[in-house]
Amino acid sequence: MGLFGKGNEMNMIHYEGLPGFGKNYATSMELDEENRCLIFKARAFKNVPEVKLPLEKVTSAGTVSITEIEEQSKIGRAFVGGVLFGTAGAIVGAMSAGEKQKLKYVYIVNYVSDGETKAIVMQSNGGNLNYNKFQEALNKYLPKVETPKEVTL
């Protein structure tokens, strides 16, 4: 298959949405254009059956960025500052705590099953050199969403 592959498969980390797949399972997502479906396979667990999702059920798919906010403990920092530098250290330690933002990208496949909208959420494992080819090929099968050419306020 070569270094860059054919562009019809991406390696991801399963987060949620695939039956039988656990969180953080290494998963391959393949676009099978001949059979018009997405095929999900657990890469490390051979006893997990593959999941096929017909493309006519898929309503959208793509990468979304999520900002996670990690709050740092003010009490913990005050305690450490107080132990090291007394009352003044405790005050400075508490003041230095704050929020740390981390940007994370997830790939979401939205689909309809039994009249209900569902989602498969995956994270990139960093090895998706085929992303653009894969997404371009998949977009041919997704419903077209028209964007307004002009907005009047």
N, C-alpha and C positions, 0 to 999 in steps of 0.2 A: 504494500500500500504506500510506501514511501513516507517521508517525514511529514508532509502536509496532508496526506490522505486524499480522498476523493471529495471531501467537503460535505458529505452526507451524514457525518457522525460527529458527536461532541461528547467528551467525557465530563461528567458533572458529579456533584455530590448531592444525593437525595436529601431533601429537608422534610418534605411532607407531600402527601397526595397520592402516592402509588401504593396500591394494596399489596401487602406482603413484604414491602421494602421498609427497612428500619431507617431511622434518622442517621445521617452521615454515611450511608452506604455509597460506595463508589459505583457509579451508574453510567452506562453509555446510553445515549439518546440518538437513535438512527432515523433518518427520514427515508422511508421506503416509498419512493415515487411510483414504482410499478404497482404496488398493492394499496397505494394511497393511505398510508398510516405512519404514525410515529411508533417506534419500537423501543421500549425501555428494558435494559438488561442489567441485572446486578453483576458487577464485574468480579467481585471476590467470593460471592456466595453462589455456587452453582446449583444449589437446591431451590433457589428462588425462581419461580416461573417468570418468563418475560411477559411484559404487558404491552398489548397492541392497542393504540388509540386511533380510530379512524379519523382521517383529516376532516371529513365533513362535520365532525362534532367539535372541532377546534374553532374557537371564536377569536382568539388572539394569542400571540406568543412573543416574548422578547425579554430583554433585560430591563430591570428596574433597579434604581439605586435607593438604598435605605440608609438613613443616618441613625446610628445607634448612639445613645447618650449614656455614658458610664459616669455615674456620680461617684466621686471619691469621698470617702468617709471623713467628715469633719472631726468626729470624735476620735478616730484613730490617729489622725494627724495632730490633733491637740494633745493627745496622750504622749505621743512620741516627742513632740516639741517640748512638752512640760517636763518629761523625764530628762531630756538632754539640756534644756536651757531654762527651766523654772517657769514661772508665770508668764513672763514675756514670750518664751518659746511656745507655750501652749496657745497664746493668742495668735502668734504668727502662724503656727501650725494649722490652726482652725481656719484662718483667713486664706491660707494657701490652697486649701481643698476647693475643688470646683467640679466642673463638668469636663469630660474628655469626649470629644465626638469622634466616631469612627464611621467611615463610609464603607458600605458593603454592597455588593452587586449580587442580585439574585435573578435567575431566569424563571419566568412564570409562564406556564401553559394553561390558558383558560379554555374550558370546554363545557359542553352541555351534555348531561346524562340524566335520563328520566325526567326531563323538564327542569332540572336544577343546574345552576351554574356551579362548576367545581374548578379547582386549581391544583396543578402540580407545581411545587416550588423546589427549585434546584439551585445549588451554588456552583460557581465555576471552581474547578480544581487547579486553575492556572494553565491548563494545557490545551486551550481551545483556539488553536491557530486557524481552524476552519470556521470560526464564528460567522464571518461576513458571508462566505459561500453558503453555509448552512441556512442562515436567516434569509438570504435572498431566494434560495430555492423554496423554503417553507412559505415565504410570503406569497408565492404564486397560488397557493392553495387556501390562503386565509381570506375571510370576507374583507372587501375593500371598505376602508373607512375614509370618507371624504372629509377633507379639512376645508374650512371656509376660506375663500380667496380674499375676502374683504369683510372686515368687521366694522359696523357702524355703531357708535355709542350715542 
